[in-house]
Amino acid sequence: MSGYEGLGIHDIDGCDYEQVSNALQISVAKAKSGDGPSLIVAKIPRLGAHSSSDDPKKYKDEGTTQEEIARDPLPRFENWVQEQGLVTQEELEALKKETFAQVEEAADAADLMPHPLEEVHNTKVFKEVDEIEAKEKEEADTSEAVVMVDALNQALKEEMERDPGVVVFGQDVARGKGGVFGVTRELTEKFGENRCFNTTLAESTIVGLSIGLSLTEPLKPVAEIQFADYIWTGINQLFNELSSYYYRSNGEWNCQAVIRMPYGGYIQGGPYHSQSIEAFLAHCPGLKIVIPSNAADAKRLLKASIRDPNPVIFLEHKGLYRQRVFSARKMPGKDELLPLGKANIVREGADITLVGWGMMIFMAVDVAEKLAQEGISVEIVDLRTIVPLDEEAIAKSVRKTGKLLIAHEAPSNAGFGAEIAARISEKEFPYLDAPIKRVTGANCPVPYSKVLEDAVLPQPQDLERALRDLADF
């Protein structure tokens, strides 16, 4: 030992059974007594090549190789158990033979198993979800219009009351603060420190913790990444681990986890607080991506996301948190849910289809109402989720109008609008009376200056111009 045990740090020879065992026993006892975490630094040589293409002789001399072989933990452990009088050499040899036979038998059985059929290659990406019937009529009495941040807070409270396994965590989400935007306010006071708690400033840890908790029945983690712009340090856990867990286990284990992220611009947040990252996320199989445009949908979609057995990324537009224009209806009731993957026809129209999500829907309603006064009828399709994508809702609208405008605030280059345009072009081309148009953010970071931010992000006049161009086509 190095002498750091009092601080919970153990610098040990990882090939020595006694050192490893002692360090683990001390660390476990320390954790169980509530005295905090421990760090075990176990130094172990790699005895073989790194891969089939690796040749250790190119970077290890013979002396180093022999020193490492001498540290091989298996023969050292064999010597130790014999020195302790726990087993004889004859018993060890018999155990080796028995184990070797078991391994060979298992290998032979594996060789006899048939290869999987090609047609199952894309199955078990998502776990089946119990069918959710949309309920949009029930309302709870409130004295004033409900904004998105309040609707989300209410959804969390109701789900935590309904299911004691729901736990909320993230940076500054607990106690008095309730997150940067107040979405998680009062949760710690109402449900306790074990169900709403703060984490370290480490997104990789937050996503990793979500994975671990989701595999621990009956816990259902709801994590907050303080800004979507911060997720990049946790992207390995998100893309390589969480998203594919169900697929990699062939449907044996699933990660029921929600990761909430405030996203988007229009608030002068600058380059580190304004990113729209949905296209990155949608490219990763196994993640569901939800993007509400209004308070009522936000509550119903968040409740459905928490109950979904798959990992769900819940993107909340910061610019819509306290908008009241889309918040005129009362608070949705406790039993109201919306199925993920079901788009909403916000406004019916006959001339042009406008497809969007988040802030773009908020802007599009006013623009469509203005154009309606001039006889231009715009149908607005709010996707609400981009994974799963309600492709049929878009196609059905395009078959009716013959023209399509796709709007999102992320940059145009490889944006999710391009994916929608490609699908509609491939499958609904005979119905199109004009080229598909897009209104998007500029292909550059979102700047802090309000003048520049307005130039970079799509504005209502950009939507109006594009719709007029399509109407004249």
Steps between C-alpha positions, in 0.01 A plus 500: 500500500613853437388654827202685351236262641364759740405714202342206321789467251662158450805471274548125466649218297197382307661159447523434874187328637551613860552865408194502274284321757605729786444818295154386396398402853613834642327693221172311532495545877575872458215544254250303710582710806425818304856629513520568127656352187837333448743492210683174427796533264584140408808475278486205262720425196350391169657159443376447146481706184251787484340351187568250224687773311714598797860383554621581855860435397495833315467695824600257781844354554542141615588601856175695542299213355652250743441733796133528406463125451641452850209712630236279335223489766386143422816307593556742789151423632560126455817527709319708763209256555749214531714696747187568704421128504169556326560254216755244381675491163300190407173674581601801292581283201167320531318835519680622188404188305138526613483870407667439163245230422212733589635773274550256211149365546353852494707587190377189319140589588554853370639367171180301449275803539370640168593848384222760535278567200581813299148634532536553877792743459295807593277350767524577871624853450208617715299307755129474424290765670153440638260686276414844634168654415525875459288688753472870439168598656558464871603822674584602852371836620759777513455871545721599207669370188768238556848547354731215395734519798204458738352218293829309507534552874148370553569197279804409711307537825212285376727225369706497820179470700367225274823298488743499797771369266527831311814689605615841374861619495741735324698818555331735750160329467447440871401701805411866457633561150312238302723529195605806301145548370308374803355187338594280800411748773342361820576137408762450771279660762204285395671165435830515690871498419498140377252576220620842383869565544791695355784343306854607423565724199569199278260409221670165442427415863137614469435282194694209649300528821182493291609171346583340834182615672282394206631144545414505871137406554277683563689825438414723204754783465407843367828688452552862408788625286512867590528609135491280191831662406663319793411145394811450288719387791237232570452393138704181534271374776195615301590369154714196578329372813149625580356506148597146402459315831174331399637404157832370632325282757268361230202640685594358840565832675355845434588844632188689605649847533410857408766764441362854494692776326414868451599590142469771237568868454319835485605592857852635433660196655800508270681201347497287818131538587312510169564178310224295339643148500206285393661386173805364685277310740264367233793345317560264794279187488327414825422850626152650489502877445211711633462875431181666630388838365251596773421452867216248469695272267811535717324361805328215320813404304726509806266269691494259205879520471551408866277194452670395176732198547763651265752783541331830411670833434257778593597833341342810654533829313621768739324771302166325553530435874289802596318586179128550569371520143496122468400450863138614507349163591492379858741253656458153347366243746697228676389228261569689178776349286610532138650204313851564372519506121164669441510837322239770555320699231513838669316672217329344202565642155470424131783674315831437678624261772737644759680240711697600807555458872571711804534874445419474130143395578462797733608733219309324223156547654513879478642489148231257383225716646638804319518317167150362546371855475641503146354166400817291553401193703788345700475166679735484800631161612668496841708181511528503882745208470755454225585146616264327452407712199135521397589479132144411401363824648743699283426292191124527547523878521729524197262286296233758578698822446767397248756737654733461799700743714717355778613738775755452778747729675798265482740560209384372162808285434399141586210632709203276572300692242719348231399153620132589478547650154678187379227269626218704350685535169557127482146393588266788416665660196192459272299718739749790508410807294814693599851432633517439874626811679677536834529789743784436744771660706820612332793262476695665780496511882232708670660834599430704811422834331125533459542649154715207389286242681193622313693474175612144574173356631183476287247777554126530426576703188714215371207262535267748334735552205541129442128435522427779254757359258332159518156654458617677183669194355 
